[in-house]
Amino acid sequence: MGEVNPPPYNRREMHPTLRHHPLDVRLRHVFRIARGASDVRHNLIVEAEAEGRIGIGEAAPILRYGEDRASAARAVDEMAARLGDARAFGVAARRAAVAGQSSAEAAVDMALHDLAGQRLQAPLYEILGLDPSDTPQTSFTIGMDTPDVVVAKVREAAEYPVLKVKMGSDDDRAVLEAVRDTTDRPLRVDANEGWTPAGALERLEWLARLGVEFVEQPLPAAMIAETRELRRQSPLPLYADESVHRAADIPALAGAFDGINIKLMKCGGIAEALRMIAVARAHGMKIMLGCMIESSVAITAAAHLSPLVDTADLDGNLLLESDPYVGAKVVAGRIVLPEGPGLGVRARA
């Protein structure tokens, strides 16, 4: 008896319509890091519509990498013209991406993941096979300022059990000592490339005496060899932030950093973040999920991955004067994922 071939699978492709609109998010306090300060960020909301459903994503362009809202909007328009079958939502945004515009890629990637979850009527964490009860605590970020202002911010953030303090100024020592005098909560430090090799080890030894857990990006991103040498002597773990963008960057960082900070805006979205998690684990590195100043759209997209990581710094929406969206929440410092399909984000009423 001859072989019976099954009928061909009739796979109907899906090509969403992409559109975007501006989103200005204002912070409750001027936010300062080693590279500058601002009180408002100019983000971009992206919507992907197909079959009567709308997926949502957000771009928070990073000026350091030559992005702004206008360039992100142009990139989304270009991606719309060459977006492939969105049923392949794990690769569609990457294939259509515009070079140098990772935040736009991330926004489209989020929107396609959201759309897929709505089609399947399941939260993204469920599609990924993750347990929503495994989410970590998130740190709450304290931007650079005078010691008095920083202490006031620390007291204002009393409901958050873990703090991350930005460093990189001449007041670092006075600021950190004032914070430690104010609270015994766990502290993490982000130097935002603000240190030099000459003084970095002394600062790390001093921070270790203050009980700091780890330090992000102590040296400029290109100083991998110098960071590798610093790590050999460091009493604290070091995490890469500006030194790591995508999965391909990670092997060169092994031995220079103990962990990496994954940000959707740097890596291009959820799909690439999953690849980064796999590569980092293969190299024995710890993983933090971070963010830019974002609304609950982008924060929630990242939060769905949080059961896979060790620590989180998903507080960009918590720093806002007013968040126009509702999604993931923070309860007693821990991330709580929404139960709706896809990202589970909705506009605030």
C-alpha angles and dihedrals in degrees: 000000000000124000116273112222116213117238114267116268109252101223111187110204123224122215112182126208112242124210134162143197134188123264121193113197119194122205125226089229134021104270115222130187131165091277101048149303139261142167099202133040126203107222133169130229116212125197126195113198126192136146091004094304129110125209119197134212138166135220119205100185117217113223092199088068097046097263130131134159093271093052091046091052091050090049092052090051090052091047091051090058094054104028111136131207105328092206083081087064093158094065106017097092093044092052091050097040124130114229114254095014104096096152091058090048089050092051093051091044091053092048092051092048089049090049092049091051091051092050090050092040092229136112114257092245089058092050087053091048095242131147111237090207090065095072117129130229115270124227120231115229124231111198124218117281142125116310092253093052092044091052090051090052091049091054091046089055094055093129093062114082097202126048131198115201123202115226138179105107136100088257095060096113095046091045097050094044090051091050092049091048088054101046142016093206118128111277132207124186131215115194095182091214089303101131133080126224091245096064103023100093093050089051092050092050090050092048090050089057088053090055098250112167101214143333129237123218101338094176134039114287096251094053096090095140091049091048090050090055091045091052091055089063101029119116089203133059115257124218125201118229114149090026093063128057109148140010092269090063096058105077092059090053096054107114093019096068134028093212146359135236111225117204120182090217092059100040100041103252148303098322094055091043088059090052090049092052091053094048094045091051090049088057094047094248129147119239133221125183111219138174147198123236097301141154123244090276096073094029091056092047090057093041091063087067095048097098086068098057140070101229138007137211098184100145104116091112092047090062094058127106088220129003112208093201137057122215134114115022135205115229118181087343095305125115114246115196123219118247099219122108119279112356091344092224124147136178114264111255 
